[in-house]
Amino acid sequence: MSLKDKVIFISGGSRGIGLAMVKKAAEDGAKIAIAAKTAEPHPKLPGTIYTAAEEIVEAGGEALPVICDIRSEDNVRDAVNKTVDHFGGIDICINNASAIQLTNVTDTEMKRYDLMHQINGRGTYMVSKYCLPHLKKSNNPHILNLAPPLDMESKWFAGTVAYTMAKYTMSMCVLGMAEEFKEFGIAVNALWPRTAIATAAVQNHLGGDEIMKLSRNVDIMADSAYEILTKDSKEFTGNFCIDDIVLYESGVKDFSKYASVPFGELMPDFFVPEDTPLPDEIKNS
């Protein structure tokens, strides 16, 4: 199955994993609406919705940059309407926008707590809600959340309670919406990386250039998202996918192109359950 002419609405997407995913889709000729608030360059974060749109077009797709703060219901409603007016519908919704702050209870200001919950949980819920009427009209509709498996171990919460709660809200949207939307043939899945991914967020929040060297590149998330979004939406839903397992199950056996160091030196990501399968082909890459 190809993503040619599929209309993708992505929150965030002006850089990093989100941009990589939609550029991969653009290679098929997908039509992408980038709903993000980065209209002006950020001193620490590369890319805007306009530079992202240019990269999408260069990759072979069509692009609609839409300024959107997903904390605003009016913004989200307008962005969805603009997408439908421009492209004629929505086939895929990617909830990529997320806020992160890895601080403990004492050091987490309530405005940061509110920001993470407004963007991660409420934003994901609201974007999905407003895309829903249009997804119902698609012949292979998907919602994909960049969210982790719901692994209720205290180690994932202690020290980062606010962030973990906010991120798991995105995961709970998958759990509930997958079942609720099954009657419409809409797939709702989550995708999460096994290791750190080399993005500006990792560089800024997890330790700079050294961590970047111990991270996989964004292509592994782009390739695994592509595999998910080209599956039959009626058959593949409610899954909490780990990037390299998705690719392994699709036939990939060499993962060396996704990192500059061996697997054993890569930095593990948060929230990956201990019982996640680790085939030899992945471990030995």
Backbone hydrogen bonds in HBPLUS format (Angstrom, degrees):
<---DONOR---> <-ACCEPTOR-->    atom                        ^
c    i                          cat <-CA-CA->   ^        H-A-AA   ^      H-
h    n   atom  resd res      DA  || num        DHA   H-A  angle D-A-AA Bond
n    s   type  num  typ     dist DA aas  dist angle  dist       angle   num
A0006-LYS N   A0003-LEU O   3.06 MM   3  5.23 164.1  2.09 122.4 125.1     1
A0005-ASP N   A0029-GLY O   3.05 MM  24  5.81 169.3  2.06 115.9 117.5     2
A0031-LYS N   A0006-LYS O   2.82 MM  25  5.93 175.3  1.82 156.9 158.5     3
A0091-ASP N   A0007-VAL O   2.89 MM  84  5.14 157.5  1.94 135.0 142.5     4
A0092-ILE N   A0007-VAL O   2.99 MM  85  6.27 152.0  2.07 161.9 161.0     5
A0008-ILE N   A0031-LYS O   2.72 MM  23  6.11 163.1  1.74 164.2 170.3     6
A0033-ALA N   A0008-ILE O   2.80 MM  25  6.15 168.2  1.82 171.2 175.1     7
A0009-PHE N   A0092-ILE O   2.82 MM  83  6.19 165.6  1.84 160.7 163.6     8
A0094-ILE N   A0009-PHE O   2.85 MM  85  6.22 165.3  1.87 155.1 159.4     9
A0010-ILE N   A0033-ALA O   3.06 MM  23  6.29 175.0  2.06 176.5 175.1    10
A0035-ALA N   A0010-ILE O   2.94 MM  25  6.00 166.1  1.96 168.8 170.8    11
A0011-SER N   A0094-ILE O   3.08 MM  83  6.50 160.6  2.12 172.7 178.0    12
A0012-GLY N   A0035-ALA O   2.97 MM  23  5.88 150.1  2.06 141.9 138.6    13
A0019-LEU N   A0015-ARG O   3.28 MM   4  4.90 167.7  2.30 116.6 117.2    14
A0020-ALA N   A0016-GLY O   3.06 MM   4  6.29 160.6  2.10 152.0 158.1    15
A0021-MET N   A0017-ILE O   2.95 MM   4  6.18 155.6  2.01 155.3 161.1    16
A0022-VAL N   A0018-GLY O   3.19 MM   4  6.50 163.9  2.22 152.0 155.0    17
A0023-LYS N   A0019-LEU O   2.93 MM   4  6.04 149.4  2.02 150.1 158.9    18
A0024-LYS N   A0020-ALA O   3.09 MM   4  6.23 151.0  2.17 141.9 149.0    19
A0025-ALA N   A0021-MET O   3.13 MM   4  6.47 155.0  2.19 142.9 149.6    20
A0026-ALA N   A0022-VAL O   2.82 MM   4  5.98 142.5  1.96 136.7 147.7    21
A0027-GLU N   A0023-LYS O   3.22 MM   4  6.50 131.5  2.47 138.7 148.6    22
A0027-GLU N   A0024-LYS O   3.22 MM   3  5.42 140.4  2.39  99.5 109.8    23
A0028-ASP N   A0025-ALA O   3.03 MM   3  5.60 150.4  2.12 112.1 120.3    24
A0030-ALA N   A0025-ALA O   3.37 MM   5  5.59 152.4  2.45 124.8 127.3    25
A0029-GLY N   A0026-ALA O   2.82 MM   3  4.80 141.6  1.97  98.6 111.2    26
A0062-GLU N   A0030-ALA O   3.04 MM  32  6.49 156.7  2.09 147.0 153.6    27
A0032-ILE N   A0062-GLU O   2.84 MM  30  6.07 171.2  1.84 144.2 146.2    28
A0064-LEU N   A0032-ILE O   2.80 MM  32  6.17 145.3  1.92 156.3 158.2    29
A0034-ILE N   A0064-LEU O   3.00 MM  30  6.21 147.8  2.10 134.4 144.2    30
A0066-VAL N   A0034-ILE O   2.88 MM  32  5.84 171.9  1.89 153.3 151.3    31
A0036-ALA N   A0066-VAL O   3.16 MM  30  6.56 142.3  2.31 159.1 169.7    32
A0068-CYS N   A0036-ALA O   2.88 MM  32  4.82 156.2  1.93 107.2 114.3    33
A0039-ALA N   A0037-LYS O   3.00 MM   2  5.88 120.6  2.37 112.7  96.3    34
A0049-ILE N   A0038-THR O   2.92 MM  11  6.00 153.9  1.99 163.5 167.8    35
A0052-ALA N   A0048-THR O   2.96 MM   4  6.10 159.1  2.01 150.3 156.8    36
A0053-ALA N   A0049-ILE O   3.04 MM   4  6.08 148.7  2.14 129.4 137.6    37
A0054-GLU N   A0050-TYR O   3.10 MM   4  6.36 152.3  2.18 141.3 148.1    38
A0055-GLU N   A0051-THR O   3.06 MM   4  6.36 154.6  2.13 146.1 152.2    39
A0056-ILE N   A0052-ALA O   2.95 MM   4  6.23 151.2  2.03 150.1 158.4    40
A0057-VAL N   A0053-ALA O   3.04 MM   4  6.30 161.0  2.07 150.9 155.1    41
A0058-GLU N   A0054-GLU O   2.97 MM   4  6.19 158.3  2.01 147.0 153.5    42
A0059-ALA N   A0055-GLU O   2.99 MM   4  6.17 137.3  2.18 137.4 148.3    43
A0059-ALA N   A0056-ILE O   3.14 MM   3  5.08 125.7  2.45  91.8 105.9    44
A0061-GLY N   A0056-ILE O   3.04 MM   5  5.54 163.7  2.07 149.1 144.2    45
A0060-GLY N   A0057-VAL O   3.03 MM   3  5.18 149.5  2.12 102.2 111.8    46
A0072-SER N   A0069-ASP O   2.87 MM   3  5.75 170.3  1.88 131.7 135.0    47
A0076-VAL N   A0072-SER O   3.04 MM   4  6.31 163.4  2.07 153.3 157.1    48
A0077-ARG N   A0073-GLU O   2.92 MM   4  6.07 171.0  1.93 154.8 157.6    49
A0078-ASP N   A0074-ASP O   2.93 MM   4  6.02 161.9  1.96 147.3 152.7    50
A0079-ALA N   A0075-ASN O   2.87 MM   4  6.01 156.6  1.93 148.1 154.9    51
A0080-VAL N   A0076-VAL O   2.99 MM   4  6.18 163.2  2.02 154.9 158.5    52
A0081-ASN N   A0077-ARG O   3.00 MM   4  6.20 162.0  2.04 147.0 152.4    53
A0082-LYS N   A0078-ASP O   2.84 MM   4  6.04 156.4  1.89 149.7 156.1    54
A0083-THR N   A0079-ALA O   3.03 MM   4  6.21 152.5  2.11 142.0 149.3    55
A0084-VAL N   A0080-VAL O   3.01 MM   4  6.30 161.5  2.04 153.3 157.6    56
A0085-ASP N   A0081-ASN O   2.85 MM   4  6.02 160.5  1.89 150.0 156.1    57
A0086-HIS N   A0082-LYS O   2.92 MM   4  5.99 149.6  2.01 141.8 149.9    58
A0087-PHE N   A0083-THR O   2.81 MM   4  5.86 172.7  1.82 157.1 159.5    59
A0088-GLY N   A0084-VAL O   2.74 MM   4  4.65 138.5  1.91 122.3 132.6    60
A0142-HIS N   A0091-ASP O   3.11 MM  51  6.67 152.2  2.19 150.0 158.6    61
A0093-CYS N   A0142-HIS O   2.88 MM  49  6.32 157.8  1.93 151.9 159.2    62
A0144-LEU N   A0093-CYS O   2.85 MM  51  6.34 158.3  1.89 159.8 166.6    63
A0095-ASN N   A0144-LEU O   2.84 MM  49  6.15 150.6  1.93 146.0 155.8    64
A0146-LEU N   A0095-ASN O   3.10 MM  51  6.29 166.2  2.12 157.0 152.6    65
A0108-THR N   A0104-ASN O   3.06 MM   4  6.04 115.0  2.50 149.6 165.1    66
A0108-THR N   A0105-VAL O   3.44 MM   3  5.39 159.9  2.48 100.9 106.6    67
A0112-ARG N   A0109-GLU O   2.94 MM   3  5.35 131.2  2.18 108.0 120.8    68
A0113-TYR N   A0109-GLU O   3.02 MM   4  6.42 155.4  2.08 150.2 158.0    69
A0114-ASP N   A0110-MET O   2.83 MM   4  6.00 165.3  1.85 148.7 152.4    70
A0115-LEU N   A0111-LYS O   3.01 MM   4  6.10 153.5  2.08 133.4 140.8    71
A0116-MET N   A0112-ARG O   3.02 MM   4  6.24 167.8  2.03 153.1 154.8    72
A0117-HIS N   A0113-TYR O   3.11 MM   4  6.35 162.0  2.14 152.6 157.6    73
A0118-GLN N   A0114-ASP O   2.81 MM   4  5.91 153.2  1.88 152.4 160.4    74
A0119-ILE N   A0115-LEU O   3.00 MM   4  6.13 160.2  2.04 152.5 156.7    75
A0120-ASN N   A0116-MET O   2.86 MM   4  5.66 151.5  1.94 143.6 150.9    76
A0122-ARG N   A0117-HIS O   3.03 MM   5  6.33 171.0  2.04 171.8 170.2    77
A0123-GLY N   A0118-GLN O   2.84 MM   5  5.90 123.7  2.16 128.0 144.8    78
A0125-TYR N   A0121-GLY O   3.03 MM   4  6.20 166.5  2.05 153.0 157.1    79
A0126-MET N   A0122-ARG O   2.86 MM   4  6.01 160.3  1.90 151.2 156.9    80
A0127-VAL N   A0123-GLY O   2.90 MM   4  6.01 168.9  1.91 154.8 157.7    81
A0128-SER N   A0124-THR O   3.08 MM   4  6.12 164.9  2.11 146.6 151.3    82
A0129-LYS N   A0125-TYR O   2.94 MM   4  6.09 153.8  2.01 142.1 150.1    83
A0130-TYR N   A0126-MET O   3.02 MM   4  6.26 160.1  2.07 154.0 157.2    84
A0131-CYS N   A0127-VAL O   3.00 MM   4  6.14 140.7  2.16 145.0 155.8    85
A0132-LEU N   A0128-SER O   2.97 MM   4  5.93 136.7  2.16 144.9 155.5    86
A0134-HIS N   A0131-CYS O   2.99 MM   3  5.59 131.5  2.23 119.2 131.6    87
A0135-LEU N   A0131-CYS O   2.96 MM   4  6.13 153.5  2.03 152.3 159.9    88
A0136-LYS N   A0132-LEU O   3.06 MM   4  6.23 151.9  2.14 157.8 163.2    89
A0137-LYS N   A0134-HIS O   3.10 MM   3  5.43 150.8  2.19 105.6 114.1    90
A0138-SER N   A0135-LEU O   3.01 MM   3  5.24 159.6  2.06 110.5 117.1    91
A0187-ALA N   A0141-PRO O   3.02 MM  46  6.31 164.8  2.04 152.0 147.1    92
A0143-ILE N   A0187-ALA O   2.70 MM  44  6.01 142.0  1.84 148.5 161.6    93
A0189-ASN N   A0143-ILE O   2.98 MM  46  6.41 161.1  2.01 161.0 163.5    94
A0145-ASN N   A0189-ASN O   2.93 MM  44  6.36 164.2  1.95 156.5 160.1    95
A0147-ALA N   A0145-ASN O   2.99 MM   2  5.38 121.4  2.35 106.8  90.2    96
A0191-LEU N   A0145-ASN O   2.95 MM  46  6.37 150.3  2.04 160.8 166.6    97
A0151-ASP N   A0149-PRO O   3.01 MM   2  5.71 121.8  2.36 109.7  93.3    98
A0153-GLU N   A0151-ASP O   2.78 MM   2  5.73 140.4  1.93 106.8  94.9    99
A0156-TRP N   A0153-GLU O   3.08 MM   3  5.89 154.3  2.15 122.9 128.5   100
A0157-PHE N   A0154-SER O   2.98 MM   3  5.19 145.2  2.11 105.4 116.0   101
A0158-ALA N   A0154-SER O   2.93 MM   4  6.07 172.2  1.94 173.9 173.4   102
A0160-THR N   A0157-PHE O   2.97 MM   3  5.45 156.1  2.03 130.3 137.6   103
A0164-THR N   A0160-THR O   2.91 MM   4  6.03 177.9  1.91 172.5 173.2   104
A0165-MET N   A0161-VAL O   2.95 MM   4  6.02 166.6  1.97 152.7 156.6   105
A0166-ALA N   A0162-ALA O   3.10 MM   4  6.26 160.8  2.14 144.1 149.6   106
A0167-LYS N   A0163-TYR O   2.82 MM   4  6.04 162.5  1.85 158.5 163.5   107
A0168-TYR N   A0164-THR O   2.86 MM   4  5.94 164.2  1.88 153.2 157.8   108
A0169-THR N   A0165-MET O   3.13 MM   4  6.30 129.4  2.40 136.8 148.9   109
A0169-THR N   A0166-ALA O   3.25 MM   3  5.23 136.0  2.46  92.4 104.3   110
A0170-MET N   A0167-LYS O   3.05 MM   3  5.46 130.7  2.30 106.5 117.8   111
A0172-MET N   A0168-TYR O   2.83 MM   4  6.15 149.3  1.92 147.2 155.3   112
A0173-CYS N   A0169-THR O   3.07 MM   4  6.36 140.2  2.24 139.9 149.9   113
A0174-VAL N   A0170-MET O   3.37 MM   4  6.77 146.0  2.50 137.5 145.1   114
A0174-VAL N   A0171-SER O   3.06 MM   3  5.16 120.8  2.42  96.1 110.4   115
A0175-LEU N   A0171-SER O   3.10 MM   4  6.49 160.6  2.13 149.5 154.0   116
A0176-GLY N   A0172-MET O   2.98 MM   4  6.14 168.8  1.99 152.3 154.2   117
A0177-MET N   A0173-CYS O   2.81 MM   4  5.63 158.5  1.86 145.6 152.7   118
A0178-ALA N   A0174-VAL O   3.00 MM   4  5.64 157.4  2.05 141.6 147.5   119
A0180-GLU N   A0176-GLY O   2.99 MM   4  6.19 163.1  2.01 150.1 155.6   120
A0181-PHE N   A0177-MET O   2.74 MM   4  5.62 158.5  1.79 151.7 155.2   121
A0182-LYS N   A0179-GLU O   3.42 MM   3  5.26 157.2  2.48  97.0 103.5   122
A0184-PHE N   A0181-PHE O   2.93 MM   3  5.42 148.9  2.02 112.7 122.3   123
A0186-ILE N   A0181-PHE O   3.40 MM   5  5.59 165.4  2.42 146.0 141.8   124
A0185-GLY N   A0182-LYS O   3.01 MM   3  5.13 162.1  2.04 109.0 114.7   125
A0238-GLY N   A0188-VAL O   2.82 MM  50  5.63 156.7  1.87 140.2 147.4   126
A0190-ALA N   A0239-ASN O   2.87 MM  49  6.22 167.1  1.89 168.3 170.8   127
A0241-CYS N   A0190-ALA O   2.85 MM  51  5.81 160.9  1.89 142.3 140.5   128
A0192-TRP N   A0241-CYS O   2.89 MM  49  6.20 139.4  2.06 149.1 161.7   129
A0243-ASP N   A0192-TRP O   2.97 MM  51  6.03 152.5  2.05 147.5 153.3   130
A0269-ASP N   A0194-ARG O   2.93 MM  75  5.61 168.1  1.94 134.1 130.3   131
A0196-ALA N   A0267-MET O   2.82 MM  71  5.68 155.8  1.87 163.4 166.8   132
A0216-ARG N   A0196-ALA O   2.96 MM  20  6.38 151.4  2.05 162.4 153.4   133
A0199-THR N   A0197-ILE O   2.83 MM   2  5.91 111.1  2.31 119.0 103.0   134
A0198-ALA N   A0216-ARG O   2.79 MM  18  5.96 161.4  1.83 167.1 171.0   135
A0203-GLN N   A0199-THR O   3.05 MM   4  6.36 161.3  2.08 150.5 156.1   136
A0204-ASN N   A0200-ALA O   2.86 MM   4  6.00 155.5  1.92 149.4 155.6   137
A0205-HIS N   A0201-ALA O   2.90 MM   4  5.86 147.4  2.01 143.8 152.1   138
A0206-LEU N   A0202-VAL O   2.87 MM   4  5.15 153.3  1.95 137.6 142.8   139
A0208-GLY N   A0203-GLN O   2.97 MM   5  4.17 137.1  2.16 125.4 130.4   140
A0212-MET N   A0208-GLY O   3.26 MM   4  6.55 152.1  2.34 145.2 153.4   141
A0213-LYS N   A0209-ASP O   3.16 MM   4  6.48 145.9  2.28 146.6 153.5   142
A0214-LEU N   A0211-ILE O   2.94 MM   3  5.05 135.7  2.14 100.3 113.4   143
A0215-SER N   A0212-MET O   3.24 MM   3  5.15 154.7  2.31 109.4 108.6   144
A0267-MET N   A0214-LEU O   2.86 MM  53  5.57 164.1  1.88 155.6 154.1   145
A0217-ASN N   A0258-TYR O   2.73 MM  41  5.38 154.5  1.79 147.1 155.9   146
A0220-ILE N   A0217-ASN O   3.38 MM   3  6.41 159.0  2.43 125.6 127.3   147
A0221-MET N   A0218-VAL O   3.09 MM   3  5.51 130.2  2.35 108.5 120.3   148
A0222-ALA N   A0218-VAL O   3.09 MM   4  6.41 157.1  2.14 151.4 158.6   149
A0223-ASP N   A0219-ASP O   2.82 MM   4  5.92 167.3  1.84 153.0 155.8   150
A0224-SER N   A0220-ILE O   3.15 MM   4  6.14 154.9  2.22 131.9 138.9   151
A0225-ALA N   A0221-MET O   2.91 MM   4  5.95 155.7  1.97 143.0 149.9   152
A0226-TYR N   A0222-ALA O   3.04 MM   4  6.22 154.8  2.11 144.4 151.1   153
A0227-GLU N   A0223-ASP O   3.17 MM   4  6.47 153.8  2.24 142.2 148.3   154
A0228-ILE N   A0224-SER O   3.13 MM   4  6.44 155.0  2.20 146.7 152.7   155
A0229-LEU N   A0225-ALA O   2.90 MM   4  6.12 169.1  1.91 159.3 161.8   156
A0230-THR N   A0226-TYR O   3.11 MM   4  6.16 127.3  2.40 144.1 154.9   157
A0231-LYS N   A0228-ILE O   3.13 MM   3  5.46 164.3  2.16 113.2 116.2   158
A0235-GLU N   A0232-ASP O   2.96 MM   3  5.38 147.1  2.07 110.9 120.9   159
A0236-PHE N   A0232-ASP O   3.03 MM   4  6.15 147.9  2.14 161.3 171.3   160
A0245-ILE N   A0242-ILE O   3.08 MM   3  5.50 124.7  2.39 111.4 125.9   161
A0246-VAL N   A0242-ILE O   3.06 MM   4  6.29 158.4  2.10 163.0 169.9   162
A0247-LEU N   A0243-ASP O   3.26 MM   4  6.59 160.7  2.30 149.9 154.4   163
A0248-TYR N   A0244-ASP O   2.83 MM   4  5.93 155.5  1.89 141.2 148.9   164
A0249-GLU N   A0245-ILE O   2.92 MM   4  6.03 163.6  1.94 150.2 153.8   165
A0250-SER N   A0246-VAL O   3.14 MM   4  6.34 122.0  2.50 131.3 146.1   166
A0250-SER N   A0247-LEU O   3.02 MM   3  4.94 136.3  2.22  93.8 106.9   167
A0252-VAL N   A0247-LEU O   2.95 MM   5  5.38 159.6  1.99 148.8 142.4   168
A0251-GLY N   A0248-TYR O   3.07 MM   3  5.25 159.7  2.11 105.3 111.4   169
A0258-TYR N   A0255-PHE O   3.15 MM   3  5.79 163.1  2.18 117.5 122.7   170
A0259-ALA N   A0256-SER O   3.31 MM   3  5.75 172.9  2.31 116.0 117.7   171
A0265-GLU N   A0262-PRO O   2.98 MM   3  5.63 157.0  2.03 120.0 127.0   172
A0266-LEU N   A0263-PHE O   3.05 MM   3  5.35 158.2  2.10 112.2 119.1   173
A0276-THR N   A0273-PRO O   3.11 MM   3  5.55 159.1  2.16 119.3 119.5   174
A0282-ILE N   A0279-PRO O   3.03 MM   3  5.52 135.7  2.23 111.5 122.4   175
A0283-LYS N   A0279-PRO O   3.03 MM   4  6.32 169.9  2.04 156.6 159.4   176
A0284-ASN N   A0280-ASP O   2.82 MM   4  5.74 151.1  1.90 151.4 156.7   177
A0285-SER N   A0282-ILE O   3.20 MM   3  5.36 166.1  2.22 108.4 112.5   178
